[in-house]
Amino acid sequence: MTTGLFLGPYSERLDEQAMDRALSVAQATAADPELPTLLRAREGPSADGPVQTIAERVRRSTGASYVVVLDRRGIRWSHTEPHRVGERVSTDPAEALAGREVRHIDAGTLGRSARGKVPVRDAAGQVVGAVSVGMAYDDVRERLLASLPELLAYAGGALGAGALAALLVSRKLRRKTHGLAFSDLSALLAERSAMLHGIHEGIVALDARGRIRLVNDEAQRLLELGPEAQGLTADEALGPGRTTDVLTGRATGRDLLTVSGGRVLLANRMPTDDGGAVATFRDRTELELLGRELDGSHGLIDALRAQEHEHANRVHLLLGLLQLGLYDEAVDYLSETAGRRRDTTREISERVREPLLAALLVGKATVAAERGVAFRLTPGTRVPDRLVDPRELATVVGNLVDNALDAAAGTENATVEVELAVREDGRTTRAAPAPGLLIRVRDSGRGIPPEQYELIFTEGWSTKEPPAHGWRGLGLALVRRLAERHGGTATVCEPTGGGAEFTVTIPEALRPEPGHGPGPSPARGTAGAERP
């Protein structure tokens, strides 16, 4: 069919070329300046005359089938067969004698031919005759038929190559699609899309070049990524960090913990056959918080048990003083014991006006007393009840104090010192001051080697034994991530006298005082806050 579609236009093109060639030869012959004069000669047409000589010379030099010159009466003055000179032409020459050039395919005395007819004009422009040139049509057909085997060979070769290519492509596609038919692919893609966007695990797929090619809805939420992340590398989309290391394969293992945007994630990475990888992320924030609350509950239980023993000892001591009749000594002992606890609670509540943060510090002071650690606030500690996000600040302070108590407990002159101070960081919100908060926690423990100053803020790194819920090394990572999300910093150094000193700065942590204009939006610092 393809060959037939090609041969039709090809045959027409050959006919056009033959007719154009016949017309060109006729035009060249009619342009001979001697021809008009010879056609008016009294001798008339002759088989050996000059017109016959001119026509035969043109025929032989051009390869035409015939070159016929005729006068206005339609009488031949030349012909391929000399005995036909002087006879009338077999086809109507009216159009050429009327001054029009004609080209067509027709049948004459020499058979079917491609013809061109041109009028012969004298010097005055008058038509005195015509020239008819024919190219044998059988020659055109023979050229077409001669080319058919070659064309058919090309067509057959193209058909065979196409069939072979189709077979190879089909086999490759079946391997790629694991034998699935094309009719099944649409349903499979629909199921895949529904599954990826319906499950409650974040999924990120990377290609062989490490570029993100798929991020489902849950992964966009957990990693705070948008649709524009597709096509970027993990480093470009997330920046440096443990989450990026998990995606790229630099961090290996199963159930790797990472922190992203204040969330604790459990990550796994699986390579794919095409050289890429698929990483899954599960949100363990609530479970991690529950685990920490369980650790805290265990600590409180131990503290209550210790308090029970201490209270029993104090009651026994007080009972002994009363039985011995030492009433004044009993009153003094009771006043001193009750006053010491009231003083600690009063000091914290006076300096820290935010109820949630004050309650946290009172509880930590009680735990410190039971563990034999001196807990105190610095003289410069002052926190008004204008915190933008007291819960996140309580997380920061709680993690730092817990680590400090663990480091100081059991050491000589064990001490934990906490400083919470308002600081002006130079930022403004609608021309109003936007004060920040400085958090500094110092302990008298063994300290931290300088080469580990950055390492301790990495997810999963810890020098302590794992707790009941199975993981450590997240507290300080959360502290730094929360500080950086608010535009602040978290650092550690060794203070004078040894131990460790953690310093966290939180810009715009407090709302401006009434009358100074609106402060930062309370939405800042929530789970949906912008990443720094």
Secondary structure as UniProt FT lines:
FT   HELIX           2..30
FT   TURN            33..34
FT   HELIX           35..39
FT   TURN            42..43
FT   TURN            47..48
FT   HELIX           50..62
FT   STRAND          66..71
FT   TURN            72..73
FT   STRAND          75..76
FT   HELIX           82..84
FT   TURN            85..86
FT   HELIX           94..97
FT   TURN            98..99
FT   STRAND          102..108
FT   TURN            109..110
FT   STRAND          111..121
FT   TURN            123..124
FT   STRAND          127..136
FT   HELIX           137..176
FT   TURN            177..179
FT   HELIX           182..198
FT   STRAND          202..206
FT   TURN            208..209
FT   STRAND          211..215
FT   HELIX           217..223
FT   HELIX           227..229
FT   TURN            230..231
FT   HELIX           234..238
FT   HELIX           242..248
FT   STRAND          256..260
FT   TURN            261..262
FT   STRAND          263..271
FT   TURN            273..274
FT   STRAND          277..283
FT   HELIX           285..323
FT   TURN            324..325
FT   HELIX           327..351
FT   HELIX           355..370
FT   TURN            371..372
FT   STRAND          374..377
FT   TURN            379..380
FT   STRAND          382..383
FT   HELIX           390..408
FT   TURN            409..410
FT   TURN            412..413
FT   STRAND          415..429
FT   TURN            430..431
FT   STRAND          432..443
FT   HELIX           450..452
FT   TURN            453..454
FT   HELIX           455..457
FT   TURN            459..460
FT   TURN            468..469
FT   HELIX           475..485
FT   TURN            486..487
FT   STRAND          489..493
FT   TURN            496..497
FT   STRAND          500..506
FT   TURN            507..508
FT   TURN            514..515
FT   TURN            522..525
FT   TURN            527..528
//
